[in-house]
Amino acid sequence: MITNTELEHKGNLTPSKIIGFRKDVDRLYFSTDNDVVLQVTVLRDSVLRFRYTTTGTFTKDFSYAITKYASTGYNHLEIEELKTFYKITTSKLECHISKLNLGVQIYDVLDKRLINQDEIGFHWEESYVHGGNFVKMSKVSNDGESYYGLGDKPSHINLKGKRFENWVTDSYAYGKDSDPIYKSIPFYTGLHHNKAYGIFFDNSFRSFFDFAQERRNVTSFWAMGGEMNYYFIYGPKMTEVVESYTDLTGKPHLLPPMWALGFHQCKWSYYPEKKVKSIANNFRKLKIPCDAIYLDIDYMDGFRCFTWNKDYFPDPKRMVKELLDDGFKTVAIIDPGIKIDKEYSVFREALENDYFCKRADGPYMKGKVWPGECYFPDFTNPKVRDWWAGLFQELIEDIGVKGVWNDMNEPAVMEVPNKTFPDDVRHEYDGNRCSHRKAHNVYGMQMARATYQGLKKFAYPKRPFVITRAAYSGTQRYTSTWTGDNVATWEHLWIANVQAQRLAMSGFSFAGSDIGGFAEQPQGELFTRWVQLGIFHPFFRVHSSGDHGDQEPWAFGKNVTDVVRKFIEIRYQLLPYLYTTFWNYVEDGTPILKSLVLYDQEDVHTHYRTDEFVFGNQILVCPILEPNAKGRRMYVPNGNWYSFWDDSIIEGGLELWVDADIEEMPIYIKEGAVIPKYPIQQYVGEKKIETVTLEVYYKEGKEVSQLYDDAHDGYDYTKGRYSLRTFKLTGKPNELIIQQHKEGKFDAEYGNFEIKLHGLPFEIEEIQVDNVVIPVKELIKNGNSEMTIDKEFSQLHLIGKTE
């Protein structure tokens, strides 16, 4: 069997000469003299699918990753046979298929620049142990080419010169460059000559990616079974590549409820009820905003899923209701391992219906997890998923739990060498029966899918909220995620920053880390710096092991508490900005976090930056990642940026020192931005929002900003009951014009905007609201910088004094 240290170009290298061609609408088939057939499907002008078989026929086409809602259709398709190759032309791409060796070359149709080309191209090696083939693909790595993506890899943002493995793995206390870990997202973006493309290798077997490590001019990917089946996605902008990949594998089916974007507190474990109530009371007493408290495995009866330990929680329904009355939503953990216990109804039902995974020779897959010896549901069976979804009725509909956290779903098994199921375990795979070799990487995804189905049904008319540790491409449709069992070290703060950015550029924006570290105990400074980073991660949760002390915001002394409170309050103020950004992610697949290379790929200085990122489109963030720091050097992308703290302006395109003692971190706002803010709340929905603040940052020129709003939960927004406000800012030396356009049928409860002006270079002499002159003294307060106007204004025109 091939190991990951052997050459990826080993195997059958016989050239495949084309001897036949046929077209079936948007599918093109190239047959060869050695039974290899290449199927090319034109999904869009910028998206091509390449699928190979070595037997002359293709197996059933099935994928958990590809969504049925993916965009398809093209503006132009032309196929031409030339002397040495076939040419496929769309409005974006020109693809050449060599008649001599089936080699692929892809060009930008406009400027004819070569974007991507095969090196050896497709090759394979027979698997004598398992049958089938190890399938391989090698591509030319261009001069100066960089690579990004692959999900949660704890390595440098730029993958050039590295090799990775995709095999979902329980990785307690992993470190920098540990591989593999919790997720398998076999998608990467390549960038060279200011052109970006993506490759999604949709193969759920154990796979490998080599980004010019073994051979400096070759990038390759291969899998230990299945098909060579990959999608080529062209930009030429990186954001276009990521958006197209996310469209292909699925955007989140629903917006999360806004409370899910608030601050969450978790520990292994908060029990009994008295402890949970004490934690909740402390948040309210100290006025630290918080929306969710988590219950880890100790809330269960002997770690049996869907049960309660009545000694710890004698009346869970009452407790959950009392927490909710104080603004806390309860989130409960559910693992896949079902305790072998004939008195346990969940076990009995699954056994009677034959829902558990089996070994090759028939016995059930048995493994030790927290409850002891367990069997494991086969979530690749749709009947099992339906059954599993139904189990949530009591937890969600009756008791009132608002979210579910899926853990240990790699699947993790204790006390075995490989920490998971043996390869011979069998799975239904939605009618495509297979071994665990194929199903392993999708197991956690399908568990999260079934959980999502259950919450969607029983939380209705509210929106479901699920988080998962394990994932395959497409899991973002159902759930949020976190980066697993990290460690309370400064290195892991760096890792958390990199992982959240990488997940966002891999289609999975709703992600965060265990703030403060899961294992071991942070000092107050590290905890503070981690919270400062965490307020800019879509999933914002403190989580820690119960073995290493307390890790609540008040656990490190008053000075830390005060700074942490200040930053959590900033998160709550920025909720309308984040909610708007999340809406763009759900609508268009636009990443919520943008690494600098994703934000400005034309600037080569961004290609190797790891620390700085842009939150949404207009907030630049650079976390402090070292102890005892009074500031740091950071790279500022092109443009002018206002300091969040004092409105000083820095010019982009260069690296500079910025001061940032423990009370601050480097945060900058793009000039021209209109940033919406809420008043500080202790939890989402605590206050009736009567006024929304618009922080307006002057720019000489034009800039567009948005504010999306709806009921913050429920499904009405899917029927048009939302509000999307677009603000077009135009700045001149002595004028500032803000035009507002609104669409949607939702009328938010607030009536006014409080406008706060930053960097206005002139003294206001005249104000026009919708072409009506308003006396300056009537509207302006706080000198030259603040005013309150009706939210339905169409145009605000500020005119300065002329010399």
C-alpha positions in Angstrom: 0.0 0.0 0.0 1.3 3.5 -0.8 2.2 5.6 2.1 2.3 9.4 2.2 6.1 9.4 1.9 6.2 7.6 -1.4 6.4 9.4 -4.7 3.0 10.7 -5.8 4.0 10.0 -9.5 4.5 6.3 -8.9 2.1 4.0 -10.8 0.7 3.6 -14.3 2.3 6.3 -16.4 1.4 4.9 -19.8 0.2 7.8 -22.0 -3.4 7.6 -23.0 -3.9 8.4 -26.6 -7.3 9.6 -27.6 -9.1 7.3 -30.1 -12.7 8.5 -29.8 -14.8 11.6 -28.8 -18.5 12.2 -28.3 -20.6 15.0 -26.9 -23.7 14.7 -24.8 -25.0 18.3 -24.3 -22.5 19.8 -21.8 -20.6 16.5 -21.2 -17.7 15.6 -23.4 -16.2 12.1 -23.5 -12.6 11.3 -24.6 -11.9 7.6 -24.9 -8.3 6.3 -25.2 -6.4 3.2 -26.4 -5.9 1.9 -22.8 -9.5 2.1 -21.6 -9.1 5.4 -19.8 -12.0 7.7 -20.4 -12.0 11.4 -19.5 -15.4 13.0 -19.0 -15.4 16.8 -19.1 -18.5 18.6 -17.9 -19.0 22.3 -18.5 -21.0 23.5 -15.5 -20.4 27.2 -16.0 -18.3 29.4 -18.2 -15.7 29.4 -15.4 -16.2 25.9 -13.9 -15.2 22.6 -15.5 -15.4 19.1 -14.1 -12.8 16.4 -14.9 -13.7 12.8 -14.2 -11.5 9.8 -15.2 -12.1 6.1 -15.3 -9.6 3.3 -16.1 -12.2 0.7 -17.0 -14.0 2.3 -19.9 -17.1 2.9 -17.8 -18.0 5.2 -15.0 -19.6 4.2 -11.7 -22.7 5.8 -10.3 -22.2 9.6 -9.9 -22.8 10.5 -6.2 -21.3 13.2 -3.9 -22.2 14.4 -0.4 -20.2 17.6 -1.2 -22.1 19.0 -4.2 -25.3 20.8 -3.5 -28.4 20.4 -5.8 -28.7 24.2 -5.6 -25.3 24.8 -7.3 -25.4 27.3 -10.2 -25.2 25.8 -13.7 -25.3 27.1 -17.2 -22.9 28.9 -19.6 -23.1 31.7 -22.1 -20.9 30.0 -24.7 -19.6 26.5 -25.5 -17.6 25.6 -28.6 -15.7 22.3 -29.3 -13.1 22.2 -32.0 -10.9 19.3 -33.1 -7.4 20.4 -34.1 -4.4 18.4 -35.3 -2.9 17.5 -31.8 -5.7 18.5 -29.4 -9.3 19.2 -28.8 -10.2 22.7 -27.9 -13.2 23.5 -25.5 -14.0 27.2 -25.4 -16.4 29.0 -23.0 -16.8 32.8 -22.5 -14.1 32.5 -19.7 -11.9 29.6 -20.5 -10.1 27.8 -23.3 -9.3 24.2 -22.5 -7.0 22.0 -24.6 -7.1 18.2 -24.3 -4.0 16.5 -25.9 -4.7 13.7 -28.3 -1.3 12.2 -27.5 -1.5 11.8 -23.7 -4.9 13.2 -22.5 -3.0 16.1 -21.0 -5.0 19.2 -20.0 -4.1 22.9 -20.5 -6.4 25.7 -19.4 -6.1 29.3 -20.6 -7.9 32.6 -19.9 -9.9 33.1 -23.1 -9.4 36.8 -23.0 -5.6 37.2 -22.9 -4.7 33.6 -23.7 -2.5 33.3 -20.6 -2.0 29.7 -19.4 -3.6 29.3 -16.0 -3.2 25.6 -15.3 -1.7 22.6 -17.0 -1.1 18.9 -16.3 2.5 17.7 -15.7 2.1 13.9 -15.9 -1.6 14.5 -15.4 -3.8 11.6 -14.5 -2.1 8.3 -13.5 -3.0 5.5 -11.2 -1.8 2.4 -9.3 -3.8 -0.7 -8.6 -4.6 -1.4 -5.0 -4.0 -5.1 -4.6 -5.2 -5.1 -1.0 -8.5 -3.3 -1.4 -9.2 -3.4 -5.1 -9.7 -0.4 -7.3 -6.9 2.2 -7.8 -4.9 4.8 -6.1 -5.7 7.8 -8.3 -3.3 10.6 -8.9 -3.0 13.9 -10.7 0.1 16.1 -11.1 0.1 19.7 -12.3 2.8 22.1 -13.3 3.6 24.6 -10.5 4.3 28.0 -12.1 7.0 30.4 -11.2 5.8 32.5 -8.2 2.7 30.4 -7.7 1.1 30.4 -4.3 -1.5 28.0 -2.8 -4.3 28.6 -0.2 -7.1 26.6 1.4 -7.6 23.0 2.6 -9.7 24.0 5.6 -8.3 23.9 9.2 -4.7 23.1 8.5 -2.6 24.7 11.4 0.1 25.9 9.1 1.2 29.1 7.3 -1.6 30.6 5.2 0.5 30.0 2.0 0.8 26.3 1.4 3.6 26.5 -1.1 6.4 23.9 -0.3 4.2 21.8 2.0 2.4 18.4 1.9 -0.9 17.6 3.6 -3.1 14.6 4.3 -6.9 14.7 4.4 -8.1 12.1 7.0 -10.5 13.5 9.6 -8.7 12.9 13.0 -9.3 13.5 16.6 -6.3 15.5 17.4 -6.2 16.5 21.1 -3.6 19.2 21.8 -2.4 19.3 18.2 0.4 21.8 17.4 1.6 24.0 14.6 1.9 22.0 11.3 0.2 18.9 12.9 -1.5 16.9 10.1 -4.1 15.6 9.6 -6.6 17.0 12.1 -10.4 17.4 12.3 -11.5 18.3 8.8 -11.2 17.1 5.2 -11.8 20.0 2.8 -9.9 18.9 -0.4 -10.1 22.3 -2.1 -7.3 24.8 -2.8 -6.8 28.1 -4.6 -3.8 28.6 -6.8 -2.5 32.1 -7.6 0.1 33.2 -10.2 0.4 36.2 -12.5 -2.5 37.8 -10.7 -4.9 35.1 -11.8 -6.6 32.8 -9.3 -8.1 29.4 -9.9 -9.4 26.7 -7.6 -9.3 22.9 -7.6 -11.8 20.8 -5.7 -10.8 17.1 -5.6 -14.2 15.6 -4.7 -13.0 12.3 -3.3 -13.8 11.2 0.3 -11.1 8.6 0.6 -7.8 9.4 2.4 -6.2 12.0 0.1 -2.9 13.9 -0.1 -1.8 17.2 -1.6 1.7 18.2 -2.4 2.3 21.9 -3.2 5.7 21.7 -4.8 7.3 20.1 -1.8 8.7 16.9 -3.4 9.4 18.5 -6.8 9.6 22.3 -6.8 7.8 22.7 -10.2 5.0 20.2 -9.6 1.9 20.2 -7.5 0.0 17.0 -7.1 -3.0 15.4 -5.4 -4.0 11.8 -5.0 -6.3 9.5 -3.1 -6.2 6.0 -1.8 -9.3 4.9 -3.7 -12.3 6.2 -5.6 -12.2 8.3 -8.8 -10.0 11.0 -10.0 -12.8 13.6 -10.0 -12.0 17.3 -9.7 -13.5 20.6 -10.5 -11.5 23.4 -12.0 -12.9 26.9 -10.9 -11.6 30.1 -12.5 -11.6 33.6 -11.0 -9.5 35.4 -11.9 -10.1 37.0 -8.5 -9.6 34.8 -5.4 -12.9 36.0 -4.0 -14.6 34.7 -7.2 -13.0 31.3 -6.9 -14.1 31.0 -3.2 -17.6 32.2 -4.0 -17.9 29.7 -6.9 -16.6 26.8 -4.8 -19.0 27.7 -2.0 -21.8 27.9 -4.5 -20.8 24.4 -5.8 -20.6 22.8 -2.3 -23.4 24.9 -0.8 -23.9 28.1 1.1 -25.5 27.9 4.5 -29.2 26.9 4.1 -30.3 29.5 6.6 -28.9 32.6 8.3 -28.1 31.7 12.0 -30.3 33.4 14.6 -28.5 36.6 15.7 -28.0 35.3 19.2 -25.7 32.6 17.7 -23.3 35.4 16.7 -23.1 36.7 20.3 -20.7 35.5 23.0 -20.9 31.9 24.2 -19.4 30.3 27.4 -18.5 26.7 27.6 -16.5 24.3 29.8 -16.1 20.6 30.2 -18.2 20.6 32.3 -20.7 23.0 34.0 -22.6 20.9 36.5 -24.7 20.6 38.6 -27.6 23.1 38.0 -26.3 25.3 40.8 -23.0 25.8 39.0 -24.7 26.6 35.7 -26.9 29.2 37.4 -23.9 30.7 39.2 -22.0 31.2 35.9 -25.1 32.8 34.4 -25.6 35.1 37.4 -22.0 36.2 37.3 -22.3 37.3 33.7 -25.3 39.4 34.5 -23.9 40.7 37.8 -20.7 41.8 36.2 -22.5 43.1 33.0 -20.5 41.0 30.6 -22.7 40.3 27.6 -23.4 36.6 26.9 -26.0 34.7 24.8 -25.3 31.0 25.3 -24.2 28.6 28.0 -23.1 25.0 27.0 -23.6 21.7 28.7 -20.9 19.2 28.1 -21.2 15.4 28.5 -21.7 15.5 32.3 -25.3 16.7 31.9 -26.2 13.2 30.6 -27.1 10.0 32.6 -23.9 8.0 32.3 -23.0 9.9 29.1 -26.0 8.4 27.3 -27.0 10.8 24.6 -30.5 12.3 24.8 -30.7 11.6 28.6 -30.3 13.8 31.7 -28.5 13.2 35.0 -31.3 13.9 37.3 -29.0 14.2 40.3 -27.2 17.2 38.6 -30.3 18.5 36.7 -33.5 17.4 38.4 -35.7 19.5 36.2 -34.0 20.5 33.0 -37.0 22.1 31.4 -37.4 24.5 34.3 -33.7 25.3 34.3 -33.6 25.9 30.6 -36.6 28.2 30.8 -35.1 30.1 33.7 -31.9 30.6 31.8 -33.8 31.7 28.8 -35.7 34.3 30.9 -32.4 35.8 31.7 -31.2 35.8 28.1 -29.2 32.6 28.0 -29.8 30.0 25.3 -28.8 26.5 26.3 -26.6 24.5 23.9 -26.1 20.8 24.6 -23.5 18.3 23.4 -24.5 15.2 21.5 -21.8 12.6 20.5 -22.2 9.7 18.0 -21.3 6.8 20.4 -24.4 5.0 21.8 -23.8 3.1 25.0 -24.5 -0.7 24.8 -27.3 -0.9 27.3 -30.5 -2.8 26.6 -32.3 -0.7 29.2 -31.5 2.5 27.1 -34.2 3.2 24.6 -32.0 4.9 22.0 -29.7 1.9 22.0 -32.7 -0.5 21.8 -34.3 1.4 18.9 -31.2 1.5 16.9 -30.5 -2.2 17.5 -34.0 -3.3 16.6 -33.9 -1.3 13.4 -30.3 -2.4 12.5 -29.1 1.2 12.4 -25.6 0.6 13.8 -22.4 0.3 11.7 -21.1 -3.3 11.1 -17.8 -4.8 10.5 -17.1 -6.6 7.2 -18.0 -10.1 8.5 -21.3 -8.9 10.2 -20.7 -8.0 13.9 -21.4 -4.5 15.0 -18.6 -1.9 15.1 -17.8 -1.6 18.8 -15.6 1.0 20.4 -14.9 2.7 23.7 -15.9 6.3 24.1 -17.1 8.3 27.1 -20.1 6.0 28.0 -17.8 2.9 27.8 -18.5 0.3 25.1 -20.6 1.8 22.3 -22.1 1.1 18.9 -22.3 3.8 16.3 -25.1 4.8 14.0 -24.5 4.8 10.3 -25.3 8.4 9.4 -24.7 7.6 5.7 -28.0 5.8 5.8 -31.0 8.2 5.2 -33.2 6.1 7.4 -30.7 6.5 10.3 -30.5 10.2 9.7 -34.3 10.5 9.9 -34.4 8.4 13.1 -31.6 10.5 14.6 -33.4 13.7 13.7 -36.5 12.5 15.5 -34.6 11.9 18.7 -34.2 15.7 19.2 -37.9 16.2 19.8 -37.7 16.1 23.6 -34.5 18.0 23.9 -35.5 20.8 21.6 -39.3 21.0 21.4 -40.1 20.0 25.0 -37.1 21.0 27.2 -36.3 24.0 25.1 -32.5 23.6 24.3 -31.7 26.1 21.5 -28.6 24.5 20.0 -26.7 21.2 19.6 -23.0 20.7 19.6 -21.7 17.5 17.8 -18.4 16.3 19.1 -16.2 13.2 18.7 -17.7 12.7 15.3 -14.5 12.1 13.3 -15.5 9.4 14.5 -13.2 9.3 17.5 -12.7 5.9 19.3 -10.5 5.5 22.4 -7.9 2.9 23.1 -7.3 1.9 19.5 -4.1 2.6 17.6 -5.8 4.6 14.7 -8.3 6.4 17.1 -11.2 5.6 14.7 -13.1 2.8 13.0 -11.2 0.0 11.3 -11.1 0.2 7.5 -13.4 -2.8 7.1 -16.5 -1.2 8.7 -19.3 -1.0 6.2 -21.6 2.0 5.4 -24.8 2.4 3.4 -23.5 5.7 1.8 -27.0 6.6 0.5 -27.3 3.4 -1.6 -23.6 3.3 -2.6 -22.4 0.7 0.0 -18.8 1.0 0.8 -16.1 0.6 3.5 -15.0 3.0 6.1 -12.1 3.9 3.8 -14.6 5.9 1.7 -17.1 7.0 4.4 -14.7 8.1 7.2 -14.2 11.6 6.0 -18.0 12.2 5.6 -19.1 10.5 8.8 -19.1 13.7 10.9 -20.7 15.7 8.1 -23.6 13.3 7.9 -24.1 13.3 11.7 -24.2 17.1 11.6 -26.6 16.9 8.7 -29.0 14.6 10.7 -28.7 16.9 13.7 -29.5 19.9 11.6 -32.6 18.2 10.2 -33.7 17.4 13.8 -33.3 21.0 15.0 -34.8 22.5 11.9 -37.9 20.4 12.5 -38.3 20.8 16.3 -37.0 24.3 16.8 -39.4 25.6 14.2 -40.4 28.4 13.8 -37.0 29.4 15.1 -33.8 28.8 13.1 -31.6 25.8 14.0 -28.1 26.2 15.4 -25.6 23.3 15.2 -21.9 23.2 15.6 -19.6 20.3 14.6 -16.0 19.3 15.1 -15.6 17.0 12.1 -16.4 18.1 8.5 -16.0 17.4 4.8 -16.6 19.9 2.0 -20.2 21.0 2.0 -20.7 20.7 5.8 -21.1 24.5 5.9 -24.6 24.0 4.5 -25.8 22.7 7.9 -23.6 23.9 10.7 -21.0 26.1 12.3 -17.6 24.7 13.5 -14.7 25.2 15.8 -11.1 24.2 15.4 -11.0 21.4 18.0 -9.0 20.7 21.2 -6.3 23.4 21.1 -3.9 24.4 23.9 -3.5 27.6 26.0 -0.3 28.8 24.4 0.7 31.8 22.3 1.5 29.5 19.4 -2.2 28.3 19.5 -3.4 31.9 19.4 -1.4 32.2 16.1 -2.9 28.9 14.9 -6.5 30.0 15.8 -6.0 33.1 13.7 -4.7 31.2 10.7 -7.3 28.4 10.9 -10.3 30.8 11.0 -8.9 32.6 7.9 -8.2 29.4 6.1 -11.6 27.9 6.8 -13.2 31.1 5.4 -11.2 30.8 2.2 -12.3 27.2 2.1 -16.0 28.0 2.1 -16.6 27.5 5.8 -16.8 31.0 7.4 -19.0 30.2 10.4 -16.0 29.1 12.5 -14.0 30.0 15.6 -11.6 28.5 18.1 -11.8 27.5 21.8 -10.9 30.9 23.1 -8.2 30.7 25.8 -7.3 27.2 24.8 -9.0 23.9 25.6 -6.1 22.2 27.2 -3.9 23.7 30.0 -4.6 27.1 31.5 -3.9 30.5 30.0 -2.6 33.5 31.9 -4.8 36.6 31.9 -2.8 38.3 29.2 -3.1 35.4 26.8 -6.8 35.1 27.5 -7.3 38.8 26.9 -5.5 38.7 23.6 -7.5 35.7 22.5 -10.8 37.4 23.3 -9.6 40.4 21.3 -9.1 38.1 18.3 -12.3 36.1 19.0 -14.6 39.1 18.7 -13.8 39.1 14.9 -14.4 35.3 14.5 -18.0 34.5 13.4 -18.3 31.8 16.1 -17.3 33.4 19.4 -16.9 30.9 22.3 -14.7 30.4 25.3 -14.3 26.6 25.9 -11.9 24.8 28.2 -11.2 21.5 29.8 -12.3 21.1 33.4 -8.9 19.7 34.3 -7.1 23.0 34.2 -8.9 25.6 36.3 -11.5 28.3 35.6 -11.6 30.2 32.3 -14.5 32.6 32.6 -14.0 36.3 31.9 -13.7 37.1 35.6 -11.3 34.3 36.4 -8.1 36.4 35.9 -8.7 39.5 38.1 -10.5 42.8 37.7 -8.1 44.3 35.1 -8.6 41.4 32.7 -12.3 41.3 33.3 -12.6 45.0 32.4 -10.7 44.7 29.2 -12.5 41.5 28.2 -15.8 43.1 28.9 -14.9 46.1 26.8 -14.1 43.9 23.8 -17.2 41.6 24.2 -19.2 44.9 24.2 -17.5 45.9 20.9 -18.7 42.5 19.5 -22.3 43.3 20.5 -22.0 46.8 19.0 -20.8 45.3 15.7 -23.6 42.7 15.5 -25.5 44.5 12.7 -22.2 44.7 10.7 -21.5 41.0 11.2 -25.1 40.1 10.5 -24.9 42.0 7.2 -21.6 40.3 6.4 -23.1 36.9 7.2 -26.1 37.7 4.9 -23.6 38.3 2.0 -22.0 34.9 2.9 -25.3 33.2 2.7 -26.4 35.0 -0.5 -23.2 35.0 -2.5 -20.7 32.7 -0.7 -18.5 35.7 0.1 -16.0 34.9 2.9 -16.7 36.7 6.2 -12.9 36.8 7.0 -10.5 37.8 4.2 -6.8 37.1 4.5 -4.9 40.0 3.0 -4.2 38.0 -0.2 -8.0 37.4 -0.6 -8.6 41.1 0.0 -5.9 42.4 -2.4 -4.2 39.7 -4.5 -2.6 42.3 -6.8 -0.3 43.3 -4.0 2.4 40.6 -3.8 3.3 41.6 -0.2 0.0 40.1 0.9 0.7 36.6 -0.5 2.7 35.5 2.6 0.9 37.5 5.3 -0.7 35.4 8.1 -1.7 37.7 10.9 -3.7 40.6 9.4 -7.2 40.0 7.9 -10.2 42.0 6.9 -13.4 41.4 8.8 -16.2 41.8 6.3 -15.1 44.3 3.7 -14.2 47.3 5.8 -12.6 46.4 9.2 -8.9 45.6 9.2 -7.7 43.5 12.2 -4.3 42.6 13.4 -4.2 40.6 16.6 -1.4 40.8 19.1 0.2 37.3 19.2 3.1 37.6 21.6 3.3 38.2 25.3 4.4 41.5 26.9 3.7 43.4 23.7 3.0 47.1 23.6 2.3 47.0 19.9 3.5 45.3 16.8 4.5 45.7 13.2 1.7 45.0 10.7 1.2 45.3 7.0 -1.6 47.6 5.9 -3.3 46.8 2.6 -3.7 49.5 -0.1 -6.0 52.5 0.7 -6.4 54.8 3.7 -7.5 53.4 7.1 -8.8 55.1 10.2 -7.8 53.9 13.6 -10.8 52.5 15.4 -9.5 54.1 18.6 -8.5 57.6 17.8 -9.4 58.3 14.1 -5.8 58.7 13.1 -5.3 57.7 9.5 -2.6 55.4 8.1 -1.8 54.9 4.5 -1.8 51.4 3.1 0.7 49.5 1.0 3.4 49.4 3.6 4.5 47.8 6.9 4.6 49.9 10.0 4.6 49.9 13.8 1.3 50.3 15.7 1.0 50.8 19.4 -1.4 48.4 21.2 -1.0 47.9 24.9 -3.2 45.3 26.6 -6.3 47.5 26.5 -6.2 47.7 22.7 -5.5 45.8 19.6 -4.8 47.1 16.1 -8.3 47.7 14.5 -8.7 50.0 11.5 -11.7 51.1 9.4 -11.6 51.5 5.7 -12.1 55.2 4.6 -15.5 55.8 3.2 -17.1 53.0 5.2 -20.4 53.3 6.9 -20.3 50.9 9.9 -23.7 50.2 11.6 -23.7 49.7 15.4 -26.2 48.6 18.1 -26.2 49.9 21.6 -24.6 47.5 24.1 -26.9 44.7 25.2 -26.3 41.9 27.7 -27.8 39.5 25.2 -29.5 39.7 21.8 -33.0 41.0 22.2 -32.5 42.4 25.7 -33.3 46.0 24.5 -35.7 47.4 22.0 -33.3 49.0 19.5 -34.6 52.5 19.0 -31.6 54.0 17.2 -28.9 52.5 15.1 -25.6 54.3 15.0 -23.9 54.8 11.6 -20.2 55.4 12.0 -19.3 57.3 8.8 -15.6 57.6 7.8 -15.0 60.4 5.4 -13.3 59.7 2.1 -12.6 61.9 -0.9 -14.1 59.6 -3.5 -16.8 56.9 -3.4 -17.5 53.9 -1.2 -20.6 51.6 -0.8 -21.7 50.0 2.5 -24.7 47.9 3.4 -27.0 47.2 6.4 -29.0 44.0 6.3 -31.8 43.4 8.9 -34.7 41.1 9.6 -36.4 39.7 12.7 -33.1 38.1 13.8 -34.7 34.6 13.9 -37.4 32.7 12.1 -38.1 32.2 8.4 -39.9 35.4 7.4 -36.8 36.8 5.8 -37.0 34.0 3.2 -40.3 35.4 2.1 -39.0 38.9 1.5 -39.5 40.2 5.0 -36.0 41.7 5.3 -34.4 45.1 4.8 -31.3 45.7 2.8 -30.1 49.3 3.0 -27.3 50.4 0.6 -25.3 53.5 1.5 -23.4 55.2 -1.3 -20.9 57.7 0.1 -19.4 60.4 -2.1 -16.8 62.7 -0.5 -15.5 66.0 -2.0 -13.2 68.6 -0.4 -16.1 70.5 1.1 -19.0 68.1 0.6 -20.2 64.8 1.9 -23.2 63.0 0.3 -24.7 59.8 1.6 -27.4 58.3 -0.5 -29.6 55.4 0.8 -31.4 52.8 -1.2 -33.7 50.3 0.5 -35.2 47.0 -0.6 -37.2 44.4 1.2 -40.5 44.4 3.1 -39.1 44.4 6.7 -39.6 47.4 8.9 -37.1 47.4 11.7 -38.2 48.6 15.2 -35.7 51.4 15.3 -36.8 54.7 13.9 -33.6 56.8 13.6 -30.0 56.7 12.6 -27.4 58.4 14.8 -24.8 59.6 12.3 -21.2 59.9 13.7 -18.8 61.5 11.4 -15.1 60.7 11.4 -12.4 62.6 9.6 -14.6 65.3 8.1 -12.2 67.9 6.7 -14.5 70.9 6.8 -16.8 72.7 9.1 -20.5 72.0 8.3 -22.3 75.1 7.0 -25.4 73.6 5.5 -27.3 70.3 5.9 -29.8 69.0 3.4 -31.9 65.9 4.1 -33.8 64.8 1.0 -33.1 68.2 -0.6 -34.6 70.0 2.4 -32.3 72.4 4.2 -32.1 71.8 8.0 -30.6 74.4 10.2 -27.2 73.2 11.4 -27.9 74.1 15.0 -31.0 71.9 15.0 -29.3 68.8 13.8 -25.6 68.8 14.8 -24.5 67.9 18.3 -21.1 67.2 19.8 -19.4 69.9 17.8 -19.1 69.0 14.1 -19.6 65.3 14.3 -23.0 63.9 15.3 -26.6 64.1 14.2 -29.8 62.1 14.4 -32.0 61.6 11.3 -35.0 59.5 10.3 -33.9 56.0 9.1 -35.8 56.4 5.8 -33.8 59.3 4.5 -32.8 59.1 0.8 -30.0 61.6 0.8 -27.9 63.3 3.4 -25.9 66.2 2.0 -23.3 68.0 4.1 -21.8 71.2 2.7 -18.8 72.9 4.2 -17.8 76.5 4.4 -16.1 77.9 1.3 -13.1 80.2 1.6 
